[in-house]
């Protein structure tokens, strides 16, 4: 089954396996930056989680393209469409984690063995289309407070694209135009959509406190 989508902006919410939201999410403002906290309850344990991670929304597609000012600037056939939200505190380790996870996600069927969820995008020799977003944080409207500032985000995003190209095949990695108003067209295959946060790579050591 396939679904066709036309995307110009995207807002997602964070989910945590085996946990449910407790109370309301709070915003704490300091002189340095904003901190977004969640109160999450699991049995007798309560966790306070702070959003400070790169986020990627990964969609398995049969085709996808990016259009800017009426012109298609990038397009792929079968593969992955990856929308990336860059947090103000992201570092190269966050980029490395997202790149490694995306390229190794086993979202495709092995045609030889007929085993589903068996091969990654590299094993299939498929393509990846990257798109940079700053509003992948939850709320009732797009939120930009904890996104990396544009002057810093543009070279950081370019380095992420370069990381993908060096880790796979440069010709198989496509991207849009950073900062432009883009229209993203895709045919979602499945549909299959996954979300990855680089915060997972830190095992919550810096961002989760049990009480």
ZAMARGU-4260 file (C-alpha; in steps of 0.2 Angstrom, whole numbers, plus 5000, padded with zeros to 4 digits):
<rodrens>
0) 5000/5000/5000 | 5006/5017/4995 | 5001/5035/5001 | 5005/5051/4992 | 5009/5066/5002
5) 5013/5084/4999 | 5023/5092/5013 | 5028/5110/5016 | 5031/5109/5035 | 5030/5096/5048
10) 5027/5096/5067 | 5029/5080/5077 | 5028/5074/5095 | 5040/5064/5105 | 5035/5047/5110
15) 5043/5036/5123 | 5041/5017/5124 | 5031/5011/5139 | 5029/5029/5146 | 5015/5041/5146
20) 5014/5059/5148 | 5011/5065/5166 | 5006/5083/5169 | 5010/5097/5157 | 5026/5101/5148
25) 5035/5116/5154 | 5047/5129/5147 | 5061/5136/5158 | 5069/5152/5151 | 5087/5156/5156
30) 5099/5169/5150 | 5108/5157/5139 | 5094/5147/5131 | 5077/5140/5133 | 5075/5122/5140
35) 5060/5112/5136 | 5055/5098/5149 | 5043/5084/5149 | 5036/5075/5165 | 5034/5057/5160
40) 5027/5043/5172 | 5031/5025/5172 | 5024/5015/5187 | 5031/5023/5202 | 5045/5031/5192
45) 5045/5049/5185 | 5057/5055/5172 | 5061/5073/5168 | 5067/5074/5150 | 5075/5089/5141
50) 5074/5090/5122 | 5092/5093/5116 | 5094/5082/5102 | 5095/5081/5083 | 5079/5073/5076
55) 5076/5064/5060 | 5059/5059/5052 | 5063/5044/5040 | 5050/5039/5027 | 5052/5024/5015
60) 5047/5030/4998 | 5046/5024/4980 | 5049/5042/4975 | 5052/5059/4982 | 5057/5076/4976
65) 5060/5094/4982 | 5053/5109/4973 | 5059/5127/4975 | 5051/5141/4966 | 5042/5130/4955
70) 5057/5120/4950 | 5062/5102/4955 | 5080/5104/4963 | 5082/5086/4969 | 5073/5069/4966
75) 5075/5051/4970 | 5067/5035/4966 | 5066/5021/4979 | 5074/5025/4995 | 5072/5036/5010
80) 5066/5054/5013 | 5074/5061/5028 | 5068/5077/5036 | 5081/5083/5049 | 5078/5095/5063
85) 5094/5103/5070 | 5095/5108/5089 | 5105/5122/5095 | 5116/5111/5106 | 5119/5098/5092
90) 5137/5092/5089 | 5146/5081/5077 | 5142/5066/5088 | 5124/5069/5085 | 5126/5070/5066
95) 5137/5054/5066 | 5123/5045/5076 | 5109/5051/5065 | 5119/5046/5049 | 5124/5029/5055
100) 5106/5025/5061 | 5098/5031/5045 | 5109/5021/5033 | 5108/5005/5043 | 5089/5005/5047
105) 5083/4988/5040 | 5067/4995/5032 | 5067/4985/5015 | 5063/4967/5010 | 5077/4955/5005
110) 5071/4950/4987 | 5082/4935/4988 | 5075/4927/5004 | 5058/4936/5004 | 5062/4942/5022
115) 5054/4958/5026 | 5063/4972/5037 | 5080/4964/5032 | 5090/4976/5022 | 5096/4994/5023
120) 5096/5007/5010 | 5114/5004/5006 | 5111/4985/5003 | 5097/4989/4991 | 5108/5003/4982
125) 5094/5015/4984 | 5094/5034/4987 | 5092/5046/5001 | 5084/5063/5000 | 5089/5074/5014
130) 5078/5090/5019 | 5083/5102/5033 | 5069/5107/5045 | 5070/5118/5061 | 5052/5115/5067
135) 5052/5097/5072 | 5048/5100/5090 | 5031/5098/5098 | 5019/5111/5102 | 5003/5118/5095
140) 5012/5127/5081 | 5030/5126/5074 | 5043/5130/5087 | 5060/5138/5083 | 5066/5143/5100
145) 5078/5128/5102 | 5083/5126/5084 | 5101/5130/5079 | 5103/5148/5073 | 5103/5149/5053
150) 5121/5156/5052 | 5127/5141/5062 | 5114/5128/5056 | 5118/5130/5037 | 5136/5124/5038
155) 5132/5111/5051 | 5118/5104/5039 | 5130/5105/5025 | 5143/5094/5035 | 5128/5082/5038
160) 5125/5080/5020 | 5144/5077/5017 | 5144/5064/5031 | 5130/5054/5022 | 5139/5056/5005
165) 5156/5049/5013 | 5147/5035/5022 | 5138/5029/5007 | 5138/5034/4989 | 5139/5053/4985
170) 5128/5051/4970 | 5115/5042/4980 | 5113/5057/4993 | 5102/5071/4987 | 5096/5087/4997
175) 5086/5102/4995 | 5091/5120/4997 | 5094/5125/5015 | 5083/5139/5021 | 5072/5139/5006
180) 5053/5137/5006 | 5052/5120/4999 | 5038/5109/4993 | 5042/5090/4996 | 5032/5078/4986
185) 5033/5059/4990 | 5025/5042/4988 | 5027/5034/5005 | 5029/5015/5003 | 5020/5005/5016
190) 5017/5018/5023 | 5033/5017/5034 | 5038/5032/5044 | 5051/5032/5058 | 5058/5045/5070
195) 5075/5045/5077 | 5082/5056/5091 | 5101/5058/5093 | 5098/5059/5112 | 5096/5041/5112
200) 5114/5039/5109 | 5118/5047/5125 | 5107/5035/5135 | 5098/5049/5143 | 5113/5052/5154
205) 5113/5071/5152 | 5094/5073/5150 | 5085/5061/5161 | 5083/5061/5179 | 5073/5049/5189
210) 5063/5054/5204
</rodrens>
